[in-house]
């Protein structure tokens, strides 16, 4: 029984020690979080990684998306730790595939308040998605 308690304690410690919870999440920081270094990098990422997933959503569920608003929550290390789809309402299939891809994004620079890196919200809108 003691071995089971020790194993459970170590397992719980490892799970919770890997998750960093932000004390405060800013929606209007002094400097916004940004993806990589150029303004073109985020649209390029969406074209390369997200549009194929949306295309698959159309094939699987006949779910057409013509515009999208995505709310990212980015921690002070630049890791995306939450993603919410504000528009449109997506099926579980589609939102699950998109969320998995977006949570794995690397290259974010965190927001800053008074020169300090902070957790923040970043909303990205995509309009005019056309399907051929």
LINDA-V568446 format. One record per residue. N is the residue number from 1. RES is the residue in three letters. SS is DSSP state (H for helix, E for strand, C for the rest). OMEGA is omega in radians with two decimals (* if undefined). NEAR is the number of other ideal C-beta (glycine too) atoms within 12 Angstrom. Layout:
N&RES&SS&OMEGA&NEAR + N&RES&SS&OMEGA&NEAR
//
This chain:
1&UNK&C&3.14&7 + 2&UNK&H&3.12&8 + 3&UNK&H&3.14&9 + 4&UNK&H&3.12&10 + 5&UNK&H&3.13&11 + 6&UNK&H&3.13&12 + 7&UNK&H&3.13&13 + 8&UNK&H&3.13&14 + 9&UNK&H&3.11&15 + 10&UNK&H&3.12&14 + 11&UNK&H&3.13&14 + 12&UNK&H&3.14&14 + 13&UNK&H&3.13&13 + 14&UNK&H&3.14&12 + 15&UNK&H&-3.04&11 + 16&UNK&H&3.14&12 + 17&UNK&H&3.14&12 + 18&UNK&H&-3.11&12 + 19&UNK&C&3.12&14 + 20&UNK&C&3.13&13 + 21&UNK&C&3.13&15 + 22&UNK&C&3.08&22 + 23&UNK&C&3.13&12 + 24&UNK&C&3.09&18 + 25&UNK&E&-3.08&25 + 26&UNK&E&3.02&27 + 27&UNK&C&3.06&19 + 28&UNK&C&3.13&16 + 29&UNK&C&3.09&26 + 30&UNK&C&3.11&16 + 31&UNK&E&-3.13&19 + 32&UNK&C&2.97&25 + 33&UNK&C&3.09&39 + 34&UNK&E&-3.10&24 + 35&UNK&E&-3.12&29 + 36&UNK&C&-3.01&18 + 37&UNK&C&-3.07&12 + 38&UNK&C&3.08&13 + 39&UNK&C&-3.10&13 + 40&UNK&H&-3.03&14 + 41&UNK&H&-3.12&21 + 42&UNK&H&3.04&30 + 43&UNK&H&3.09&21 + 44&UNK&H&3.13&17 + 45&UNK&H&-3.12&29 + 46&UNK&H&3.11&27 + 47&UNK&H&-3.07&17 + 48&UNK&H&-2.98&15 + 49&UNK&H&-3.01&25 + 50&UNK&H&-3.14&33 + 51&UNK&H&3.06&24 + 52&UNK&H&3.10&17 + 53&UNK&H&3.11&30 + 54&UNK&H&3.08&35 + 55&UNK&H&3.08&24 + 56&UNK&H&3.10&22 + 57&UNK&H&3.11&30 + 58&UNK&H&-3.13&22 + 59&UNK&H&-3.06&16 + 60&UNK&H&-2.98&17 + 61&UNK&H&-3.08&20 + 62&UNK&C&-3.08&14 + 63&UNK&C&-3.13&26 + 64&UNK&C&3.11&19 + 65&UNK&C&-3.12&33 + 66&UNK&C&3.04&15 + 67&UNK&C&-3.06&18 + 68&UNK&E&3.00&33 + 69&UNK&E&-3.10&20 + 70&UNK&E&3.10&36 + 71&UNK&E&3.09&24 + 72&UNK&E&2.91&38 + 73&UNK&E&-3.00&32 + 74&UNK&E&-3.13&40 + 75&UNK&C&-3.05&30 + 76&UNK&C&3.06&27 + 77&UNK&C&-3.13&18 + 78&UNK&C&3.13&26 + 79&UNK&C&3.04&27 + 80&UNK&E&3.14&32 + 81&UNK&E&3.03&30 + 82&UNK&E&3.11&23 + 83&UNK&E&3.10&31 + 84&UNK&E&3.12&24 + 85&UNK&E&-3.09&32 + 86&UNK&E&-3.13&19 + 87&UNK&E&-0.12&19 + 88&UNK&C&3.00&21 + 89&UNK&C&-3.08&14 + 90&UNK&C&3.06&29 + 91&UNK&C&3.09&21 + 92&UNK&H&3.13&15 + 93&UNK&H&-3.07&20 + 94&UNK&H&-3.12&29 + 95&UNK&H&3.11&27 + 96&UNK&H&3.13&20 + 97&UNK&H&3.13&28 + 98&UNK&H&-3.12&35 + 99&UNK&H&3.14&26 + 100&UNK&H&3.13&17 + 101&UNK&H&-3.07&26 + 102&UNK&H&3.09&34 + 103&UNK&H&3.14&23 + 104&UNK&C&-3.12&18 + 105&UNK&C&3.04&30 + 106&UNK&C&3.09&18 + 107&UNK&C&3.11&21 + 108&UNK&E&2.99&33 + 109&UNK&E&-3.05&27 + 110&UNK&C&3.06&34 + 111&UNK&E&3.11&33 + 112&UNK&E&3.00&21 + 113&UNK&E&-3.10&22 + 114&UNK&C&3.10&11 + 115&UNK&C&-3.13&11 + 116&UNK&E&3.10&17 + 117&UNK&E&-3.09&24 + 118&UNK&E&3.00&31 + 119&UNK&E&-3.10&32 + 120&UNK&E&3.06&35 + 121&UNK&E&3.03&29 + 122&UNK&E&3.14&37 + 123&UNK&E&-3.12&23 + 124&UNK&E&3.13&33 + 125&UNK&E&3.07&19 + 126&UNK&E&3.13&26 + 127&UNK&C&3.03&14 + 128&UNK&C&3.08&11 + 129&UNK&C&3.13&23 + 130&UNK&C&-3.14&13 + 131&UNK&C&-3.14&15 + 132&UNK&C&*&6
//
